[in-house]
Amino acid sequence: MFGRRASDMASGTHYRSERVSAVNGQYFFSTREGTLEGPYFTRVDTEREIAYYIRRMKQYEGILALRGR
């Protein structure tokens, strides 16, 4: 997949992969920033937290954009 986030300096090839993983009955998700978030008790909890994480990151990017004005 070819694409670029607004914060990326150059475009590149990005491969989609499963973000949710289970280890010893606990669920985690990986981020583009290279962090592993969790543990969560269920996959549903994990997917809800992914949505919250994405929302927080977008808010953070918005704050940075306002400061850059």
ZAMARGU-4260 file (C-alpha; in steps of 0.2 Angstrom, whole numbers, plus 5000, padded with zeros to 4 digits):
<rodrens>
0) 5000/5000/5000 | 5007/5017/4995 | 5002/5031/5006 | 5008/5045/5018 | 5002/5052/5034
5) 5003/5071/5036 | 5017/5069/5048 | 5028/5058/5037 | 5042/5067/5028 | 5042/5055/5013
10) 5030/5043/5006 | 5034/5025/5007 | 5027/5007/5006 | 5016/5002/5021 | 5010/4985/5024
15) 4994/4982/5034 | 4995/4969/5048 | 4984/4963/5062 | 4986/4976/5076 | 4978/4965/5089
20) 4988/4951/5097 | 4984/4939/5111 | 4997/4933/5123 | 4993/4921/5138 | 4975/4926/5137
25) 4978/4945/5137 | 4976/4956/5122 | 4988/4970/5115 | 4988/4981/5100 | 5003/4989/5091
30) 5004/5007/5085 | 5012/5015/5070 | 5023/5024/5083 | 5030/5007/5088 | 5022/5005/5105
35) 5013/4990/5111 | 4998/4995/5121 | 4989/4984/5134 | 4985/4972/5141 | 4966/4971/5140
40) 4955/4957/5145 | 4945/4955/5129 | 4947/4958/5111 | 4932/4970/5112 | 4940/4980/5125
45) 4956/4981/5114 | 4947/4987/5099 | 4938/5000/5109 | 4955/5006/5116 | 4961/5007/5098
50) 4947/5019/5094 | 4951/5029/5109 | 4970/5029/5105 | 4967/5035/5087 | 4956/5049/5093
55) 4969/5055/5106 | 4982/5055/5093 | 4972/5065/5081 | 4968/5078/5095 | 4987/5078/5099
60) 4991/5082/5081 | 4977/5095/5081 | 4985/5104/5096 | 5002/5103/5088 | 4996/5111/5072
65) 4988/5125/5082 | 5004/5129/5091 | 5013/5129/5075 | 5003/5144/5068
</rodrens>
